Amino acid sequence: MKIRTHIATLILAGATPIVFAAPANAEPAFAGGRILVEPRAGLTADEFARDLKIHGAGKAHKLGQSNIHLIDVPHGSEKAIANKLKNNPHFKFAELDQRVEVAATTNDPYLGSEWHINKIGANTAWDKTQGSGIIIAILDSGQDATHPDLIGNTVPGYNIYDNNSNTADVCGHGTKVAGAAAAIGNNAAGVTGVAGKAKIMPVRIAYNNSGSCYALFSTMASGVTWAADHGARVVNISYGNAPSSAAVQSAANYLRSKGGLLFVSTGNNAKDEGFVPTSTMIPVSSTDSADNLSSFSSYGAYTALSAPGSGIYTTVQGGTYGSVNGTSFASPIAAAVAALVMSANPSLSADQVQNILFSTAVDLGTPGRDSKFGYGRVNAAAAVQAAGASTTAPADAAAPLVSIASPLAGSTVSGTVTVNVNASDNVGVSRVDLKVNGTVVATDSSGPFSFAWDSKGVANGMNSLVAVAYDAAGNVASSNAVSVNVTNAAATPVQDSIPPVLTIANPVSGAVSGNVDVVVNASDNSGAAGIKLSIYIDDSLAGSGSGSSLVYRWSTRKLARGTHTVQGVARDAAGNTSSKTVQVTR
């Protein structure tokens, strides 16, 4: 069978141009010459680079301020190297950078009406809010910057695909999706989006291949992290297969840690896709005007919500309007309802907003959550009403439950040690820190919680491990201490005049928002056990500890707008010192 191949050049996250090949056959296409990975929390920069080299991988390109990396690999080796890294305990995941098509069908041959506005009760919700103060990032093919129903609602976005600021629509799809979410309301023209006073942030993640529009797992994940770092609280991806990507799920967790939610399309294949359910994002199926599942809509156990997606009248590239079908439009309609809820009560957490959407949805199909409609068809009127009432909800005073599952107390360990933690909460665990002898060496914001601890950063002998779990309400709990016996080869004594090698693993230069994990790693010719580490924010000491790793969770919410300096300082046992700085903007 002859396989057609699309060749393009992608510039992503500061990387050099990468040529990729995407076979257009029945199998999901993937980008050649690279894969996506996420190292476990705590894996040092040296160990990360060593693991990549051992398995034949090349340079790593970090996606924004997340822990997701795009890895250069030789062409033809993508599957083999991804499988090797997937089975390496130092990595949370490794996967191919798959190509994904838009989740839109052909346009209807007629101009529809905005039937969906009344169906979901958006007009009633508008009595309380129309989305003011909330940014909805539309990760798509770009946007018609001059469309009269979008121009006044648009804030600057980014072109992830070409690594520039040109967000012009290359396929027309993004303009339609943006209008469904947040076309300007009450302007006596065109259409009204569900959240007509929310702001639209166009983030181009797609390219045009002979009239068809495609995105990649890497551009999706990078777009989500970029949007999260630039103030978006709602993000929409109207492309199929997104729920199957570990990289996109990780990016969704990153967005959620900053108070945001990711909405994605279930797809347009009219079948059960078989994707595993995920709590990281909200996959949305499509309904018609009779509250039936749209004939084209994909579904499955991963479906969380449903929303109108048949005959949606929306903005079209070139300043016009048209009626369209697809889960591509169900997803932004649900996303816009989330924006209404957030606008009605800005103090709500991402989990609270999600729970409101689920609990107020109109239950369709089998009672309770089901594979076709999820928790039901989104209900804007009921959701906004619940958002106002939620301020009277009782405060969460229950602390998480946390324990170290492995290694066991008394174990003998060496090198890089996998530390697995069990953590649960009545609402949800927001993060888990790993402390070694009192120093926070790593933090993990998504379950299952696990770490790659560099035991060479401590002295041989018994050392204490403690896991600390946090929930969104600020409740904290610590595990019982687990003592392990470290037996690394002793460093050869040297006349030491060489300073430590220091790396700031996070953040990188660029925008930051919300909580930021400042991660510094260090190594030394005399061994890492004697290193003292410090983290400074704008010349003020923020955190200190000993060993090869130190993590400090930095809250940037109350910082002044502008440039801020993050500095790491490492001092070895002989007194040699090195430092690194990174400048970020808020």
C-alpha positions as CSV (number, residue, x, y, z in Angstrom):
1,M,0.0,0.0,0.0
2,K,1.4,3.4,-0.9
3,I,1.7,5.8,2.0
4,R,1.4,9.5,1.4
5,T,3.7,11.6,3.5
6,H,3.3,15.2,4.6
7,I,6.6,17.0,5.2
8,A,6.6,20.3,7.1
9,T,8.9,22.3,9.3
10,L,7.9,22.9,12.9
11,I,9.4,25.4,15.3
12,L,8.3,24.7,18.8
13,A,9.2,26.1,22.2
14,G,12.5,27.6,21.2
15,A,13.7,24.5,19.4
16,T,15.5,24.5,16.1
17,P,13.3,23.7,13.0
18,I,12.3,20.0,13.0
19,V,11.2,18.1,9.9
20,F,8.4,15.7,10.5
21,A,6.8,13.0,8.4
22,A,3.1,12.1,9.0
23,P,1.9,9.1,7.1
24,A,-1.7,9.7,5.9
25,N,-3.0,6.1,6.3
26,A,-5.4,4.4,8.7
27,E,-2.9,4.5,11.6
28,P,-2.6,7.7,13.6
29,A,0.1,9.8,12.0
30,F,3.0,10.9,14.1
31,A,5.8,13.5,13.8
32,G,9.2,12.0,12.8
33,G,12.4,12.8,14.6
34,R,11.0,13.5,18.0
35,I,8.9,12.1,20.9
36,L,7.2,13.5,24.0
37,V,8.3,12.6,27.5
38,E,7.9,13.7,31.1
39,P,10.5,12.8,33.7
40,R,9.4,11.9,37.2
41,A,9.5,14.8,39.7
42,G,12.9,15.0,41.3
43,L,15.0,13.5,38.4
44,T,18.0,15.7,38.2
45,A,19.1,17.4,35.0
46,D,22.2,15.3,34.9
47,E,20.3,12.0,35.3
48,F,17.7,13.2,32.7
49,A,20.3,13.9,30.1
50,R,22.1,10.6,30.9
51,D,18.9,8.6,30.5
52,L,18.2,10.2,27.1
53,K,21.7,9.5,25.9
54,I,21.7,5.8,27.1
55,H,18.5,5.2,25.0
56,G,19.8,7.0,21.9
57,A,17.7,10.2,22.3
58,G,19.0,13.7,21.7
59,K,18.3,17.2,22.9
60,A,15.4,18.0,25.1
61,H,13.1,21.0,24.5
62,K,11.0,22.0,27.5
63,L,7.4,23.0,26.8
64,G,6.9,26.3,28.6
65,Q,7.1,26.1,32.4
66,S,5.7,22.6,32.5
67,N,7.7,19.4,33.0
68,I,6.9,18.1,29.5
69,H,9.7,17.8,27.1
70,L,10.0,17.3,23.3
71,I,13.0,15.0,22.6
72,D,15.0,14.9,19.4
73,V,15.4,11.3,18.2
74,P,16.8,9.7,15.0
75,H,14.2,9.3,12.2
76,G,12.9,5.8,12.2
77,S,13.7,5.2,15.9
78,E,10.6,7.0,17.4
79,K,8.6,4.0,18.4
80,A,11.6,2.1,19.7
81,I,13.0,4.9,21.9
82,A,9.5,5.9,23.2
83,N,9.0,2.3,24.3
84,K,12.3,2.1,26.1
85,L,11.7,5.4,27.9
86,K,8.1,4.3,28.7
87,N,9.5,1.3,30.6
88,N,12.2,3.4,32.4
89,P,11.1,4.0,36.0
90,H,12.6,7.5,35.8
91,F,9.8,8.6,33.4
92,K,6.1,9.3,33.9
93,F,5.4,8.7,30.2
94,A,6.9,8.6,26.8
95,E,4.8,8.8,23.6
96,L,4.8,9.5,19.9
97,D,3.9,13.0,18.8
98,Q,0.7,12.1,17.0
99,R,-1.0,14.1,14.4
100,V,-4.7,14.9,15.0
101,E,-7.4,16.3,12.7
102,V,-10.1,18.8,13.6
103,A,-13.3,17.5,15.1
104,A,-15.6,19.3,12.6
105,T,-17.9,17.9,9.9
106,T,-19.0,19.7,6.7
107,N,-21.1,22.8,7.0
108,D,-24.9,22.5,6.8
109,P,-26.3,23.8,3.5
110,Y,-28.4,26.3,5.3
111,L,-28.0,29.1,7.8
112,G,-29.2,27.9,11.2
113,S,-30.3,29.9,14.2
114,E,-28.7,30.0,17.6
115,W,-31.1,27.4,19.0
116,H,-28.5,26.2,21.4
117,I,-28.5,29.5,23.4
118,N,-32.0,28.8,24.8
119,K,-31.5,25.1,25.0
120,I,-28.7,25.4,27.6
121,G,-30.3,28.4,29.3
122,A,-27.5,30.8,28.4
123,N,-30.0,33.7,28.0
124,T,-31.1,33.2,31.7
125,A,-27.5,32.9,32.9
126,W,-26.8,36.3,31.1
127,D,-28.9,38.1,33.7
128,K,-26.1,37.4,36.2
129,T,-23.0,37.2,34.0
130,Q,-21.8,37.1,30.4
131,G,-18.2,36.1,31.2
132,S,-16.5,39.3,32.0
133,G,-13.0,39.0,33.4
134,I,-12.3,35.5,32.1
135,I,-10.0,34.6,29.2
136,I,-10.9,31.6,27.0
137,A,-7.9,30.3,25.0
138,I,-8.9,28.8,21.7
139,L,-6.2,26.4,20.7
140,D,-6.8,25.9,17.0
141,S,-5.9,27.0,13.5
142,G,-5.8,30.7,14.4
143,Q,-8.5,33.3,14.2
144,D,-9.8,36.0,11.7
145,A,-8.4,39.0,13.6
146,T,-10.7,41.4,11.7
147,H,-14.1,39.6,12.1
148,P,-16.5,42.2,13.5
149,D,-17.9,39.8,16.1
150,L,-14.5,38.7,17.4
151,I,-12.1,41.7,17.1
152,G,-13.4,43.5,20.2
153,N,-13.2,40.4,22.4
154,T,-9.7,39.3,21.4
155,V,-6.5,39.5,23.5
156,P,-3.0,38.7,22.2
157,G,-2.3,35.1,21.6
158,Y,0.6,33.1,20.1
159,N,1.5,30.9,17.1
160,I,2.9,27.7,18.7
161,Y,3.3,26.0,15.4
162,D,5.6,28.7,13.8
163,N,6.9,30.1,17.1
164,N,5.8,33.7,16.4
165,S,2.9,36.1,17.1
166,N,1.0,35.6,13.8
167,T,-2.3,34.0,14.8
168,A,-4.1,34.4,11.4
169,D,-6.5,31.5,10.7
170,V,-4.9,29.1,8.2
171,C,-7.9,26.8,8.0
172,G,-11.0,28.7,9.0
173,H,-11.8,26.3,11.8
174,G,-10.5,28.4,14.7
175,T,-12.7,31.4,13.8
176,K,-15.8,29.2,13.9
177,V,-14.8,27.7,17.3
178,A,-14.0,31.1,18.8
179,G,-17.4,32.5,17.8
180,A,-19.3,29.6,19.4
181,A,-17.5,30.4,22.7
182,A,-17.4,34.1,22.8
183,A,-18.6,36.1,19.8
184,I,-19.5,39.6,21.0
185,G,-23.0,39.9,22.5
186,N,-25.4,42.9,22.3
187,N,-23.7,44.5,19.3
188,A,-26.8,44.4,17.0
189,A,-24.8,42.3,14.5
190,G,-24.1,38.7,13.6
191,V,-24.2,36.1,16.4
192,T,-23.7,35.9,20.2
193,G,-21.3,33.5,21.8
194,V,-22.3,31.7,25.0
195,A,-19.8,33.9,27.0
196,G,-20.1,37.1,24.9
197,K,-18.1,39.3,27.3
198,A,-15.3,36.9,27.9
199,K,-12.0,37.5,26.2
200,I,-10.7,35.2,23.4
201,M,-7.0,34.2,23.3
202,P,-6.2,32.7,19.9
203,V,-3.3,30.1,20.1
204,R,-2.5,28.6,16.8
205,I,-1.5,24.9,17.2
206,A,-2.4,23.7,13.7
207,Y,-1.2,23.6,10.1
208,N,-3.0,23.4,6.8
209,N,-2.2,20.3,4.7
210,S,-4.0,20.5,1.3
211,G,-7.1,21.9,2.8
212,S,-7.2,19.7,5.9
213,C,-6.3,21.1,9.3
214,Y,-4.0,19.1,11.7
215,A,-2.5,19.6,15.1
216,L,0.1,17.6,17.0
217,F,0.2,16.3,20.6
218,S,3.2,18.5,21.1
219,T,1.5,21.7,19.8
220,M,-1.5,21.0,21.9
221,A,0.5,20.4,25.1
222,S,2.7,23.5,24.4
223,G,-0.4,25.6,23.7
224,V,-2.1,24.6,26.9
225,T,1.0,25.5,29.0
226,W,1.5,28.8,27.1
227,A,-2.1,29.7,27.7
228,A,-1.9,28.8,31.4
229,D,1.2,30.9,31.8
230,H,-0.5,33.9,30.1
231,G,-3.7,34.1,32.2
232,A,-6.2,31.8,30.5
233,R,-8.6,30.1,32.9
234,V,-10.5,28.2,30.2
235,V,-8.8,26.4,27.3
236,N,-10.5,24.6,24.4
237,I,-9.0,22.1,22.0
238,S,-11.5,21.0,19.3
239,Y,-9.3,18.2,17.9
240,G,-10.0,14.5,18.2
241,N,-7.7,12.0,20.2
242,A,-6.5,14.7,22.7
243,P,-7.8,12.6,25.7
244,S,-5.5,9.7,24.6
245,S,-2.3,11.8,25.0
246,A,-0.3,11.6,28.2
247,A,1.4,14.9,27.3
248,V,-1.9,16.7,26.8
249,Q,-3.2,15.3,30.1
250,S,0.0,16.5,31.9
251,A,-0.5,19.9,30.3
252,A,-4.1,19.9,31.5
253,N,-2.9,19.2,35.0
254,Y,-0.5,22.1,34.8
255,L,-3.4,24.4,33.7
256,R,-5.6,23.0,36.5
257,S,-2.9,23.8,39.1
258,K,-3.3,27.4,38.1
259,G,-7.1,27.4,38.4
260,G,-7.9,26.6,34.8
261,L,-9.9,23.8,33.0
262,L,-9.2,22.2,29.6
263,F,-12.2,21.2,27.4
264,V,-11.7,18.9,24.4
265,S,-13.8,17.3,21.7
266,T,-14.7,13.6,22.0
267,G,-14.3,13.3,18.2
268,N,-16.5,12.9,15.1
269,N,-16.2,9.1,14.4
270,A,-19.7,8.1,15.6
271,K,-18.3,5.3,17.7
272,D,-17.0,4.4,21.2
273,E,-13.3,5.5,21.0
274,G,-12.3,3.3,23.9
275,F,-10.2,6.0,25.5
276,V,-9.5,5.6,29.2
277,P,-11.4,8.0,31.5
278,T,-9.4,11.0,32.6
279,S,-9.9,13.5,35.4
280,T,-7.4,16.0,33.9
281,M,-9.7,17.4,31.2
282,I,-13.3,17.6,30.2
283,P,-14.1,15.7,27.0
284,V,-17.4,16.9,25.4
285,S,-19.7,15.0,23.1
286,S,-22.3,16.6,20.8
287,T,-26.1,16.8,21.1
288,D,-28.8,18.0,18.7
289,S,-31.8,20.2,19.3
290,A,-33.8,17.2,20.6
291,D,-31.1,16.4,23.2
292,N,-30.1,13.3,21.3
293,L,-26.5,12.3,20.7
294,S,-25.5,13.9,17.3
295,S,-25.2,11.2,14.6
296,F,-21.5,12.0,14.1
297,S,-20.4,12.3,17.7
298,S,-17.8,10.0,19.2
299,Y,-18.3,8.8,22.8
300,G,-17.0,6.5,25.5
301,A,-16.2,6.1,29.1
302,Y,-14.0,9.2,28.9
303,T,-17.0,11.5,28.0
304,A,-17.6,13.9,30.9
305,L,-20.2,16.3,29.4
306,S,-22.3,16.9,26.4
307,A,-23.3,20.1,24.7
308,P,-25.0,21.3,21.5
309,G,-22.9,20.6,18.4
310,S,-25.4,20.2,15.5
311,G,-26.3,23.2,13.4
312,I,-24.4,25.8,15.4
313,Y,-24.6,29.2,13.9
314,T,-21.2,31.0,14.4
315,T,-18.6,33.3,13.0
316,V,-16.9,32.3,9.7
317,Q,-13.5,33.6,8.3
318,G,-13.9,36.6,6.1
319,G,-16.4,38.4,8.4
320,T,-19.4,36.2,7.6
321,Y,-21.5,33.6,9.5
322,G,-22.6,30.0,8.9
323,S,-24.0,26.9,10.5
324,V,-21.6,24.1,11.3
325,N,-21.7,20.6,12.9
326,G,-19.2,18.8,15.1
327,T,-18.0,18.1,18.5
328,S,-15.6,20.9,17.6
329,F,-18.4,23.3,18.6
330,A,-19.9,21.4,21.5
331,S,-16.6,21.7,23.3
332,P,-16.3,25.5,23.2
333,I,-19.9,25.9,24.1
334,A,-19.3,23.8,27.3
335,A,-16.0,25.8,27.8
336,A,-17.9,29.1,27.6
337,V,-20.4,27.9,30.3
338,A,-17.3,27.3,32.5
339,A,-16.3,30.9,31.8
340,L,-19.8,32.1,32.9
341,V,-19.4,30.2,36.2
342,M,-15.9,31.5,36.8
343,S,-17.1,35.1,36.1
344,A,-20.1,34.7,38.4
345,N,-17.9,33.6,41.3
346,P,-14.1,34.2,40.6
347,S,-13.2,32.6,43.9
348,L,-14.1,29.1,42.8
349,S,-11.3,26.6,42.2
350,A,-11.1,24.6,39.0
351,D,-12.4,21.6,40.8
352,Q,-15.4,23.5,42.2
353,V,-16.2,24.8,38.7
354,Q,-16.0,21.3,37.2
355,N,-18.2,19.9,40.0
356,I,-20.8,22.6,39.3
357,L,-20.8,21.8,35.6
358,F,-21.2,18.1,36.3
359,S,-23.9,18.4,39.1
360,T,-26.1,20.9,37.2
361,A,-26.0,19.2,33.8
362,V,-29.3,17.8,32.4
363,D,-29.0,14.1,32.8
364,L,-29.6,12.4,29.4
365,G,-29.5,8.7,28.5
366,T,-28.8,6.2,31.2
367,P,-29.3,7.8,34.7
368,G,-26.0,9.1,36.1
369,R,-22.8,9.4,34.1
370,D,-22.8,7.4,30.9
371,S,-20.6,6.9,27.9
372,K,-22.6,9.0,25.5
373,F,-23.5,12.1,27.5
374,G,-21.2,12.0,30.4
375,Y,-22.8,13.7,33.4
376,G,-25.3,15.2,31.0
377,R,-25.9,18.2,28.7
378,V,-24.4,21.4,30.0
379,N,-26.9,23.8,31.7
380,A,-25.7,27.4,31.8
381,A,-28.6,28.7,33.8
382,A,-28.4,26.1,36.6
383,A,-24.6,26.3,36.7
384,V,-24.4,30.1,37.1
385,Q,-27.1,29.9,39.8
386,A,-25.1,27.2,41.6
387,A,-21.9,29.3,41.3
388,G,-23.6,32.1,43.3
389,A,-24.9,29.7,45.9
390,S,-21.6,27.9,46.3
391,T,-20.2,30.7,48.5
392,T,-22.2,29.3,51.3
393,A,-20.8,25.8,51.0
394,P,-19.0,24.5,54.1
395,A,-15.2,25.0,54.1
396,D,-13.1,21.9,53.5
397,A,-11.3,21.2,56.8
398,A,-10.3,17.6,56.1
399,A,-6.6,17.0,55.6
400,P,-5.4,14.6,53.0
401,L,-4.2,11.0,53.8
402,V,-0.7,10.3,52.7
403,S,1.9,7.5,53.1
404,I,5.1,6.4,51.3
405,A,4.3,3.1,49.5
406,S,7.9,2.4,48.5
407,P,10.8,2.1,49.3
408,L,10.0,0.3,52.6
409,A,11.5,1.4,55.9
410,G,14.9,-0.2,56.4
411,S,15.5,-0.7,52.6
412,T,18.9,-0.3,51.2
413,V,19.0,2.1,48.2
414,S,21.5,3.8,45.9
415,G,21.6,5.9,42.8
416,T,18.3,7.3,41.6
417,V,15.5,5.8,43.7
418,T,11.8,5.6,42.7
419,V,9.6,6.8,45.6
420,N,5.9,6.0,45.3
421,V,3.4,7.8,47.4
422,N,-0.3,7.1,48.2
423,A,-2.3,10.3,48.7
424,S,-6.0,10.9,48.9
425,D,-8.4,13.6,50.0
426,N,-12.2,14.1,50.4
427,V,-12.0,16.7,47.6
428,G,-8.6,16.2,45.9
429,V,-4.9,16.3,46.4
430,S,-3.4,19.3,44.7
431,R,0.3,18.3,45.2
432,V,2.7,16.1,47.1
433,D,6.2,17.2,48.2
434,L,9.0,14.8,48.9
435,K,11.2,15.8,51.8
436,V,14.6,14.2,52.4
437,N,16.1,15.0,55.8
438,G,13.9,18.1,55.9
439,T,14.8,19.4,52.4
440,V,12.0,19.5,49.8
441,V,13.7,17.8,46.9
442,A,10.8,17.3,44.5
443,T,7.1,18.1,44.1
444,D,4.4,16.3,42.0
445,S,1.1,17.9,41.1
446,S,-0.7,14.9,39.5
447,G,-1.4,11.4,40.6
448,P,-0.2,8.7,40.8
449,F,2.3,10.5,42.9
450,S,5.9,9.3,42.4
451,F,9.4,10.7,42.4
452,A,12.9,9.9,41.1
453,W,15.1,10.8,44.1
454,D,18.8,11.2,43.6
455,S,20.2,9.5,46.7
456,K,23.7,10.7,45.9
457,G,22.7,14.0,47.3
458,V,22.8,12.7,50.9
459,A,25.5,11.0,53.0
460,N,25.7,7.2,53.1
461,G,23.8,5.7,56.0
462,M,20.2,6.1,57.3
463,N,18.2,9.0,55.8
464,S,14.6,10.1,56.4
465,L,12.0,10.4,53.7
466,V,8.7,12.2,54.4
467,A,5.8,12.9,51.9
468,V,3.7,16.0,52.5
469,A,0.3,16.3,50.8
470,Y,-1.7,19.4,50.2
471,D,-5.3,20.0,49.1
472,A,-6.8,23.0,47.3
473,A,-8.2,24.4,50.6
474,G,-4.7,24.5,52.1
475,N,-5.0,21.5,54.4
476,V,-1.7,19.7,54.8
477,A,-0.7,16.3,56.1
478,S,2.7,14.5,56.4
479,S,3.4,10.8,56.1
480,N,5.2,8.8,58.7
481,A,9.0,9.1,58.2
482,V,10.5,6.2,56.3
483,S,14.2,5.7,57.0
484,V,16.3,4.1,54.3
485,N,19.9,3.0,54.2
486,V,21.9,4.8,51.4
487,T,24.9,2.9,50.1
488,N,26.4,4.9,47.2
489,A,30.1,4.5,46.3
490,A,32.0,7.0,48.3
491,A,33.4,10.0,46.4
492,T,37.2,10.1,46.1
493,P,38.6,12.9,48.2
494,V,40.0,15.7,46.1
495,Q,41.8,19.0,46.6
496,D,38.6,20.8,45.7
497,S,38.8,24.2,44.0
498,I,36.1,23.5,41.5
499,P,32.6,25.1,42.1
500,P,29.5,22.9,41.8
501,V,27.6,22.7,38.5
502,L,24.3,24.3,39.0
503,T,21.1,24.2,36.9
504,I,17.8,26.0,37.3
505,A,15.5,23.3,35.9
506,N,12.4,25.5,36.4
507,P,11.3,28.1,35.6
508,V,12.8,29.0,32.2
509,S,12.8,32.6,30.9
510,G,9.4,33.7,30.0
511,A,5.9,34.4,31.5
512,V,4.8,32.9,34.8
513,S,1.5,32.8,36.6
514,G,0.0,31.3,39.7
515,N,2.1,28.9,41.7
516,V,5.5,28.2,40.1
517,D,7.8,25.4,41.3
518,V,11.4,26.7,41.4
519,V,13.6,23.7,40.9
520,V,17.4,23.8,41.2
521,N,19.9,20.9,40.7
522,A,23.6,20.7,41.5
523,S,26.5,18.3,41.2
524,D,30.1,18.5,42.3
525,N,33.4,16.7,41.8
526,S,33.5,16.0,45.5
527,G,30.0,14.5,45.5
528,A,26.6,16.1,45.9
529,A,26.1,15.2,49.6
530,G,28.1,18.2,50.8
531,I,26.3,20.8,48.6
532,K,24.2,23.5,50.3
533,L,21.5,25.0,48.0
534,S,19.7,28.3,48.2
535,I,16.9,29.9,46.1
536,Y,16.5,33.7,46.0
537,I,13.5,35.6,44.5
538,D,14.4,39.2,43.7
539,D,17.4,39.0,46.0
540,S,15.4,37.7,49.0
541,L,16.1,34.2,50.3
542,A,13.1,32.0,49.6
543,G,14.3,28.5,50.4
544,S,17.4,26.5,51.3
545,G,18.5,22.9,51.8
546,S,21.2,20.4,51.2
547,G,21.9,17.8,48.5
548,S,21.6,17.7,44.7
549,S,18.0,19.1,44.5
550,L,15.9,21.8,46.1
551,V,12.3,22.8,45.2
552,Y,10.5,26.0,46.4
553,R,6.8,26.6,45.5
554,W,6.6,30.3,44.6
555,S,3.2,32.1,44.6
556,T,3.3,34.8,41.9
557,R,-0.3,36.0,42.3
558,K,0.5,39.1,44.4
559,L,3.7,40.0,42.6
560,A,3.9,43.3,40.8
561,R,3.6,43.2,37.0
562,G,7.0,43.2,35.3
563,T,10.3,41.3,35.4
564,H,11.5,39.3,38.4
565,T,14.7,37.4,39.0
566,V,15.1,33.8,40.2
567,Q,18.5,32.9,41.5
568,G,20.0,29.6,42.5
569,V,23.2,29.3,44.6
570,A,25.2,26.2,45.3
571,R,28.1,25.9,47.8
572,D,30.1,22.8,48.2
573,A,31.9,21.4,51.3
574,A,35.1,23.2,50.3
575,G,33.4,26.6,50.1
576,N,33.3,26.8,46.3
577,T,30.2,28.6,45.1
578,S,28.3,28.9,41.8
579,S,25.1,30.7,41.0
580,K,22.6,30.9,38.1
581,T,19.8,33.4,37.4
582,V,16.6,33.3,35.3
583,Q,14.4,36.3,34.6
584,V,10.7,35.8,34.3
585,T,7.8,38.2,33.7
586,R,4.4,38.3,35.2
